Amino acid sequence: MALGNYNLAEEYGLRALHLKMEYGDIEGSAYSSSQVSAVYLNKKQYEKALKYAHLCIDLADSTGNLENKHYGHKLLSEKGASKER
């Protein structure tokens, strides 16, 4: 994927996340934050990737959505990070 496509994916992903959070769609917000995290991981912007992976996990914890939580942890493990704060 060309870098321009990652930039567009970042823009749309952040827009989707904002709208889902604005409307109180917690599960959708968790999914969108995982997608944004994946984009940042591909762009090698690791701090941002970690921020959105943690957000995904926190949101998934609040809803009990194990699929989103699993994906958030998968994103963290791809960078070799842990959920320590």
Secondary structure, 3 states (H helix, E strand, C coil): CCHHHHHHHHHHHHHHHHHHHHCCCHHHHHHHHHHHHHHHHHCCCHHHHHHHHHHHHHHHHHHCCHHHHHHHHHHHHHCCCCCCC
